[in-house]
Amino acid sequence: MGQKFDYFNETVNKILEEMKEIRKENVKANGVNKKLNQGLYNLKYRLDDMDQNNLKSTIEIVGIPTVANEKCIDSY
């Protein structure tokens, strides 16, 4: 009975050590995940800012009919 108890105790200790290692890895992974999420947020913000700046200099002309084979120089 004592041998079975010792074996059980060793098994539990091994499982507890593995759980500690898994927790450490989980903490590291969560830290990396937070950094990546912050980086992604920053990139999205920069992209939105660039899109807004591009819209400032973009002109869209609507309502003018398209003429096939039009030569603008001949119109003057």
C-alpha positions as CSV (number, residue, x, y, z in Angstrom):
1,M,0.0,0.0,0.0
2,G,2.9,2.3,0.8
3,Q,4.4,1.8,-2.7
4,K,1.1,2.7,-4.3
5,F,0.8,5.8,-2.2
6,D,4.4,6.8,-3.1
7,Y,3.6,6.2,-6.8
8,F,0.4,8.2,-6.5
9,N,2.3,11.0,-4.7
10,E,5.0,11.1,-7.4
11,T,2.3,11.2,-10.2
12,V,0.5,14.1,-8.5
13,N,3.8,16.0,-8.0
14,K,4.6,15.5,-11.7
15,I,1.2,16.8,-12.7
16,L,1.5,19.8,-10.4
17,E,4.9,20.6,-12.0
18,E,3.5,20.3,-15.5
19,M,0.6,22.6,-14.5
20,K,3.1,25.2,-13.2
21,E,5.0,25.1,-16.5
22,I,1.8,25.4,-18.4
23,R,0.8,28.4,-16.3
24,K,4.1,30.1,-17.0
25,E,3.7,29.5,-20.7
26,N,0.2,30.8,-20.5
27,V,1.3,34.0,-18.9
28,K,4.0,34.4,-21.5
29,A,1.5,33.7,-24.3
30,N,-1.0,36.2,-22.8
31,G,1.7,38.9,-22.7
32,V,2.6,38.2,-26.3
33,N,-1.0,38.2,-27.3
34,K,-1.6,41.6,-25.6
35,K,1.4,43.1,-27.4
36,L,0.2,41.7,-30.8
37,N,-3.3,43.1,-30.2
38,Q,-1.9,46.5,-29.4
39,G,0.3,46.4,-32.5
40,L,-2.7,45.4,-34.6
41,Y,-4.7,48.3,-33.1
42,N,-1.9,50.7,-33.8
43,L,-1.7,49.5,-37.4
44,K,-5.4,49.8,-37.9
45,Y,-5.3,53.4,-36.5
46,R,-2.5,54.3,-38.8
47,L,-4.2,52.8,-41.8
48,D,-7.5,54.7,-41.0
49,D,-5.5,57.9,-40.6
50,M,-3.8,57.4,-44.0
51,D,-7.2,56.7,-45.6
52,Q,-8.6,59.9,-44.1
53,N,-5.6,61.9,-45.4
54,N,-6.0,60.3,-48.9
55,L,-9.6,61.4,-48.9
56,K,-8.6,65.0,-48.4
57,S,-6.8,65.1,-51.7
58,T,-9.2,62.9,-53.7
59,I,-11.7,64.5,-56.1
60,E,-14.5,62.6,-57.6
61,I,-16.4,64.0,-60.6
62,V,-19.9,62.7,-61.1
63,G,-22.7,63.6,-63.4
64,I,-20.7,64.2,-66.6
65,P,-21.6,61.8,-69.4
66,T,-18.9,59.6,-70.9
67,V,-18.2,60.3,-74.6
68,A,-16.5,57.6,-76.7
69,N,-13.4,58.6,-78.5
70,E,-13.6,62.1,-77.1
71,K,-10.7,64.4,-77.9
72,C,-10.6,67.2,-75.4
73,I,-8.2,69.3,-77.4
74,D,-10.7,69.5,-80.3
75,S,-13.3,71.0,-78.0
76,Y,-11.5,74.3,-77.7
